[in-house]
């Protein structure tokens, strides 16, 4: 079992904690991670891009000139695709890009992401993320003392209002709960910070 230091928000080591091999020491499987991340990004697509074909463009119902005798090419509508203000050929139309990912694959991808973060020394455990009050300056001080930088995701078991309010004014700082975990977010942020309760919750859900 991997053993990690437990810090407080002052940046001091206050203990150690053993992490479950079933969650934090999973062998790498890049193909699985890639498949889940691609599906996640596909599910974020709105699929609302649309263009008008010659049937949808307003006007063009009258034949612009007679069929024969003018010396011009034959034309049946001013909304044909090769005309200015005409319809679009093979343009995008609204569609559903969503991809269904089985629950076991999603959970396996989360275990993979957590394991990769730990192997890269980008996962930190703290004793508590509860702040005395909603204060952005206080959270910035904690980030500096823990040497986390400014691309961090905080994970707690239950929502902590003071943490959420303190983090919302800092770019690329995100506070979430164990119920909302996904592999994309774990890999998107450079550092992942869990409190002890969140570690226990993650091991309880994803370790079985």
C-alpha positions as CSV (number, residue, x, y, z in Angstrom):
1,X,0.0,0.0,0.0
2,X,1.4,3.5,-0.9
3,X,2.1,5.6,2.2
4,X,1.7,9.4,1.8
5,X,2.2,12.4,4.1
6,X,-0.8,14.2,5.4
7,X,-0.5,18.0,5.5
8,X,-2.4,20.8,7.1
9,X,-3.3,24.1,5.4
10,X,-0.2,25.6,7.0
11,X,2.0,23.3,4.8
12,X,3.1,21.2,7.8
13,X,3.2,17.4,7.9
14,X,0.8,16.3,10.6
15,X,0.8,12.5,9.9
16,X,0.8,9.7,7.4
17,X,-1.9,7.7,5.7
18,X,-2.0,4.4,3.8
19,X,-3.8,4.5,0.5
20,X,-5.6,1.5,-1.0
21,X,-3.8,-0.4,-3.8
22,X,-7.2,-1.0,-5.5
23,X,-7.6,2.7,-6.0
24,X,-4.2,4.4,-6.0
25,X,-1.9,1.7,-7.4
26,X,-3.7,0.6,-10.5
27,X,-1.5,-0.4,-13.5
28,X,-1.6,2.1,-16.4
29,X,-4.1,1.5,-19.2
30,X,-3.8,4.5,-21.6
31,X,-6.4,3.0,-24.0
32,X,-9.1,2.9,-21.4
33,X,-8.4,6.5,-20.2
34,X,-8.3,7.7,-23.8
35,X,-11.7,6.1,-24.6
36,X,-13.4,7.6,-21.5
37,X,-11.9,11.1,-22.0
38,X,-13.0,11.1,-25.7
39,X,-16.5,10.0,-24.7
40,X,-16.6,12.7,-22.0
41,X,-15.7,15.5,-24.4
42,X,-18.2,14.1,-27.0
43,X,-20.9,14.3,-24.4
44,X,-20.1,18.0,-23.7
45,X,-20.8,18.9,-27.4
46,X,-24.1,20.7,-27.9
47,X,-24.6,19.3,-31.4
48,X,-26.6,22.5,-32.4
49,X,-24.5,23.6,-35.4
50,X,-26.8,24.0,-38.4
51,X,-26.9,25.3,-41.9
52,X,-29.8,25.8,-44.3
53,X,-30.1,23.7,-47.5
54,X,-31.8,25.1,-50.6
55,X,-35.1,23.8,-49.2
56,X,-34.7,25.9,-46.0
57,X,-33.5,29.2,-47.5
58,X,-36.3,31.9,-47.8
59,X,-37.3,32.8,-51.3
60,X,-36.3,31.3,-54.7
61,X,-39.7,29.9,-55.5
62,X,-40.0,31.6,-58.9
63,X,-38.0,30.5,-61.9
64,X,-35.6,33.4,-62.5
65,X,-35.9,33.3,-66.3
66,X,-37.5,31.1,-69.0
67,X,-35.9,27.8,-69.7
68,X,-34.8,28.5,-73.3
69,X,-34.0,31.3,-75.6
70,X,-32.1,33.7,-73.3
71,X,-28.6,32.3,-73.9
72,X,-28.1,31.8,-70.2
73,X,-27.7,28.6,-68.4
74,X,-30.9,26.8,-67.2
75,X,-32.0,27.9,-63.7
76,X,-34.9,26.9,-61.6
77,X,-34.3,28.8,-58.4
78,X,-32.1,31.6,-57.1
79,X,-31.4,29.6,-54.0
80,X,-29.4,26.8,-55.6
81,X,-26.1,26.1,-53.8
82,X,-23.9,27.7,-56.5
83,X,-25.8,31.0,-56.3
84,X,-25.1,33.8,-53.8
85,X,-27.6,33.6,-51.0
86,X,-28.2,30.0,-52.0
87,X,-28.4,27.0,-49.7
88,X,-25.4,25.1,-48.3
89,X,-24.4,21.7,-49.5
90,X,-23.3,19.1,-47.0
91,X,-23.3,21.6,-44.1
92,X,-23.7,20.5,-40.5
93,X,-27.1,19.8,-39.0
94,X,-28.2,19.2,-35.4
95,X,-27.2,15.8,-34.1
96,X,-26.5,13.9,-30.9
97,X,-22.8,13.3,-30.2
98,X,-23.4,11.6,-26.9
99,X,-21.6,8.3,-26.2
100,X,-22.7,5.9,-23.4
101,X,-19.8,4.7,-21.2
102,X,-20.5,1.8,-18.9
103,X,-20.3,2.5,-15.2
104,X,-17.4,0.0,-14.7
105,X,-15.4,1.8,-17.3
106,X,-16.0,5.2,-15.8
107,X,-15.0,3.9,-12.4
108,X,-11.9,2.2,-13.8
109,X,-10.9,5.4,-15.5
110,X,-11.2,7.3,-12.2
111,X,-8.9,4.7,-10.5
112,X,-6.5,5.1,-13.4
113,X,-6.4,8.9,-13.1
114,X,-5.9,8.8,-9.3
115,X,-3.1,6.3,-9.6
116,X,-1.4,8.3,-12.3
117,X,-1.6,11.5,-10.2
118,X,0.0,9.6,-7.2
119,X,2.7,8.2,-9.4
120,X,3.5,11.7,-10.8
121,X,3.5,13.1,-7.2
122,X,0.7,15.4,-8.1
123,X,-1.8,14.1,-5.5
124,X,-1.7,15.6,-2.0
125,X,-3.7,14.6,1.2
126,X,-4.6,17.2,3.8
127,X,-6.2,16.6,7.2
128,X,-9.0,19.1,6.5
129,X,-10.0,21.6,3.8
130,X,-12.5,23.5,6.1
131,X,-11.7,27.2,6.1
132,X,-12.6,29.5,9.0
133,X,-14.4,31.8,6.6
134,X,-14.9,32.4,2.9
135,X,-11.7,34.3,2.2
136,X,-9.9,34.1,-1.1
137,X,-6.7,35.5,0.4
138,X,-6.6,32.8,3.0
139,X,-6.9,30.1,0.3
140,X,-4.2,31.7,-1.8
141,X,-1.9,31.6,1.3
142,X,-2.7,27.9,1.7
143,X,-1.9,27.2,-1.9
144,X,1.5,29.0,-1.6
145,X,2.4,27.2,1.7
146,X,1.6,23.8,0.1
147,X,3.5,24.8,-3.1
148,X,0.5,23.8,-5.3
149,X,0.6,26.4,-7.9
150,X,-2.6,27.8,-9.5
151,X,-4.1,24.7,-11.3
152,X,-5.6,22.7,-8.5
153,X,-8.7,20.6,-7.8
154,X,-9.9,20.2,-4.2
155,X,-11.9,17.1,-3.4
156,X,-14.0,16.7,-0.2
157,X,-16.6,14.2,0.8
158,X,-19.3,16.8,1.5
159,X,-19.5,20.4,0.0
160,X,-17.7,23.0,2.1
161,X,-19.2,26.3,1.4
162,X,-16.3,28.4,2.7
163,X,-13.9,26.5,0.4
164,X,-16.2,26.8,-2.6
165,X,-16.7,30.5,-2.1
166,X,-13.0,31.1,-1.6
167,X,-12.0,29.2,-4.7
168,X,-14.5,30.6,-7.2
169,X,-12.5,33.9,-7.7
170,X,-9.3,32.1,-8.5
171,X,-8.7,31.0,-12.1
172,X,-8.2,27.3,-12.6
173,X,-9.0,26.4,-9.0
174,X,-11.9,24.0,-8.6
175,X,-13.6,22.6,-5.5
176,X,-15.8,19.5,-5.9
177,X,-17.0,16.4,-4.0
178,X,-16.3,12.7,-4.3
179,X,-19.8,12.2,-5.8
180,X,-18.9,14.4,-8.7
181,X,-15.5,12.9,-9.6
182,X,-14.7,12.2,-13.2
183,X,-11.5,11.2,-15.0
184,X,-11.4,14.2,-17.2
185,X,-11.3,16.7,-14.3
186,X,-8.7,14.6,-12.5
187,X,-6.4,14.8,-15.5
188,X,-7.2,18.4,-16.5
189,X,-5.9,19.9,-13.2
190,X,-2.2,19.8,-12.5
191,X,-2.6,19.1,-8.7
192,X,-5.3,17.1,-6.9
193,X,-5.9,17.7,-3.2
194,X,-8.1,15.4,-1.1
195,X,-8.9,15.7,2.6
196,X,-8.8,12.5,4.7
197,X,-12.6,12.1,4.6
198,X,-12.5,12.3,0.8
199,X,-9.8,9.6,0.6
200,X,-12.0,7.2,2.8
201,X,-15.0,8.0,0.6
202,X,-13.1,7.3,-2.6
203,X,-11.7,4.1,-1.3
204,X,-15.2,3.0,-0.2
205,X,-16.8,3.6,-3.6
206,X,-14.1,2.8,-6.0
207,X,-12.1,0.2,-4.0
208,X,-14.8,-2.5,-4.0
